[in-house]
Amino acid sequence: MAKAKAPKRPTRDEFELEELGNQLVEAKEDGDIRALTVWGETETVYGQITVLDSRTRLVHVEKDGVTNKIPFLDIMKVSYA
C-alpha cells in the first residue's frame, strides 16, 4: 500500500531565509504586533514576537497571554498587523 504524501514546504534560498530572519529580529526588538503567514496554517498568526530560539529554531509569538511556538522554516512572511 502506498503512503499518502503530504505537501512539501516550499524551498527558499539562503538570501530569503536571511531576510526573514532579519525581519523577525526587527519585529522582536520593536515589540510591535506582527502578522505571520505560516505554511500549513489556514489563518494568519497575529502577535508579538517574544523569543527567537536559535537552539530549537522556534519563534515564540505571544497574544493575549498565550504563546505559540512556530518553527522558523514554516514562516513564509512577516508583515505589520
N, C-alpha and C positions, 0 to 999 in steps of 0.2 A: 504494500500500500504506500502510495506516495504521500509525503508530508507536505501540507499546505505551506507555501512560503509567505511570510509576512512582507509587506512592502518595505524596501530598504530606505534608510535615511539618505537624503541627497548628499553627495560628496561635495566638499568645498576645499578650495586650495588654502595654502598657508597664509596668504595675504588676507583672505576673507575671515579666517579664524582669528588672526591678529587684530583686525579691525573690530571684530565683535568683542574680543577681549578688552580692547581699549574703551569701547562704548560701555561695557559693564563696569569697568573701573571708574570711569567718569560718573556713571549713574550712582555707584556706591558712595563716592566722595560728595556728590551733590546732595544726596539724601532725598531726592525727589521721587515721586511715584512714577513708575515706568510701565509701559505695556510691552509684554514679551510674547512674541509669536513662537509657539513651541511645537515642534514636529510631533505628530501623533495626537495632539490635543485639538478638540473641535473649537474651543473657546480661547480667546486671548487671556493671558495671565497678567493681572494687574497687581502692583505692589511696590514696596521699597526694597531695594537690594541691600541686605544687611551683611552677608558673608560671601566671600569668594574663596571657597576651599580648594586650594591647589592640590592637596593630597588626594581627596576623593573626587575632584573635578565636578563638584556640585555647586550650584548657585542658590543661595538661600534668599527667598523672596517672601517678605512679610506683609500681610494685610490684615487689619482688624485683629491683631494678636495671634494670627495663625501663620505658621511658617511652612512654605512649600519648598522642597529641595528638588531642584531641576538639574539634570545632567547638562553640563556645558555644551556638549555636542548636539543636544536636542533643541537648543535655542537657535531659531532661524533669524529673528530680527528683534532689535530693541528700539523702541520709539517712545516719545513722550506721551503720557496718558492724557 
